[in-house]
């Protein structure tokens, strides 16, 4: 993958995360604050716990830091897949955000 291809796919991922936060806040009682600075988004939940998503441009990876640990994702077969075989990015974000917020939250591409 070239650098421009990575940036296009990564930007699409970050925009999807932001749109999901807006949808969650509009359609539920959840309060998910999302703050973006460049290639990094910080999600802050009502209980003050956070999930941080950031781009690792030289590695062509997206990293996610959550209470459960740190995860690295690469574009494989049309999805952002965990580099250690732990699944797809949005499924992991859904699981971690739901666990940290105590609410059933759904994030999709």
Rosetta blueprint (number, residue, H / E / L):
1 X L
2 X L
3 X H
4 X H
5 X H
6 X H
7 X H
8 X H
9 X H
10 X H
11 X H
12 X H
13 X H
14 X H
15 X H
16 X H
17 X H
18 X H
19 X H
20 X H
21 X H
22 X H
23 X H
24 X H
25 X H
26 X H
27 X H
28 X L
29 X L
30 X L
31 X L
32 X L
33 X E
34 X E
35 X E
36 X E
37 X E
38 X L
39 X L
40 X E
41 X E
42 X E
43 X E
44 X E
45 X L
46 X L
47 X L
48 X L
49 X L
50 X E
51 X E
52 X E
53 X E
54 X E
55 X E
56 X E
57 X H
58 X H
59 X H
60 X L
61 X E
62 X E
63 X E
64 X E
65 X E
66 X E
67 X L
68 X L
69 X E
70 X E
71 X E
72 X E
73 X E
74 X E
75 X E
76 X E
77 X L
78 X L
79 X E
80 X E
81 X E
82 X E
83 X L
84 X L
85 X L
86 X L
87 X L
88 X E
89 X H
90 X H
91 X H
92 X H
93 X H
94 X H
95 X H
96 X H
97 X H
98 X H
99 X H
100 X H
101 X H
102 X L
103 X L
104 X L
105 X L
106 X L
107 X L
108 X L
109 X L
